C-alpha cells in the first residue's frame, strides 16, 4: 500500500468486524492494510480469537473515519445521532459479547474501540 510512516490505525477488532469494515472501505475505493494480531488469551465466548488492525493512509484518513463510524452505527444501532459525547454505556461488547464493567473506551477481550459522536 504505502510506506509504514504514512499509515494510520483506523480500528482494532475481531477478524469478522475488520472484514466487514474492509468491505465498506473497498466500496469507497479507500486503500487499506490489515495486520493480524494473535490473541493467546482465551475469550470466554469464542475461544482463542484473532484480532486485527486495519490501517489507512493519512490522505484517506478523514474519509475512512467516516466509513468506520457509519459501519459502527450499522453494527450497533443503539449509536444514533442523539448520542452524547460520552462513551457508550453498555453491559456487553457488541462484537464479542464480553462483559464490560462501565464506560470503557474499548473492549478488554476483543479490542473493539467504542466511539462517540464528537459533533453533538
N, C-alpha and C positions, 0 to 999 in steps of 0.2 A: 504494500500500500504506500506508505510514506516512511520517512525516517523516524526513528524512535522518538526523538525530541519534539516532533511535530504532532504526536498523538496525545489525545486527552481521554481519560477514562470517563465513559458515559454511564455505565452501570455494571454492578457486580451482582450476580444472582445465580439461581439454579439453571442448568443447561436448557431446560424446556422454556423458561422465561426468556433467556437470551436468544433462543431460536426464534421465538415469536417477535421479539424486538428487531432481530436481524431481518426478518421478512418485511417488516414495516419500513426499515431503512432502505432496503432494496427497492421497494415501491417508490421511494422518493429519490432514487439514484444517489444515495449517500454511501460512500465507501466506508468500510469498517474493517476492523481486525478483531478476531475473537481469540482469547487465550484461556486455556483450561487451567483451573486451579484445583489440584486434587485435595479432597477433604477426607482426612483419615479419621475424623471424629464421627462415630455413628450418629445418625439422625433418628430420633425416636419413631418417626413415621415412615421414612423411606430407606432406612439402612444407610450405607455409606454413599453419600450423594456427591457428585462432582459439581463444583461451581465454576462459573466462567466470568471473565471480564470482557466487556466489549468497548473498543476504543474507536474514536473517530478523529479525523484531522481537525486542527484548530480552525481551519477555514469553514468546516461543516458543523462546527460545534453548536451554534445557535439553532440551526435548522434541526440537527439531530436531537437536541434537548427538547424541542417542541414535539418531535415524533415520540420521544421517550415519555414525555408527560401525557400525550394522547393515548399511547399504548397502556400506560399505567392506569389511566382513568377507565379504559375499556376493560381491563382485567379486574379492577377494583371499583365497581360503580359507585360505591359509597363516597368516593372522592369527587365531589361536584364543584360547580362554580361558587357555591356558597361556603366552601371550606375556608376556615380561618387560616391565619399564618402559622398556627400551631401544628406540631407533628400530629399525625393521626393517633387517636386514642382507640386502639383495638386490642382485643384479648388474644388473638391468634394471628400468626403471619398468614396473609392471603396466598402466598406462594407455596409454603411448605406445611402450614398448619401448626408450627411450633408455638408453644405458649409464650406470650410476652408478659413482661412484668409492669409495663407502664407505657410511657410515651417515648419509646426507643426511636432512634433515627435510622436503625437498620436491624434486621433480624439476626440474632446471635447464632442461629443454626444455618440458614442458607445465605445470609449476607444481603438479602434484598433490601435496598435502601428505600425508605419511605420518604415521599416528597410532600411538600405543602404547596399551596398556591400562593406564590410570592406577590402576585398582582392584586390581591384582595386587601 
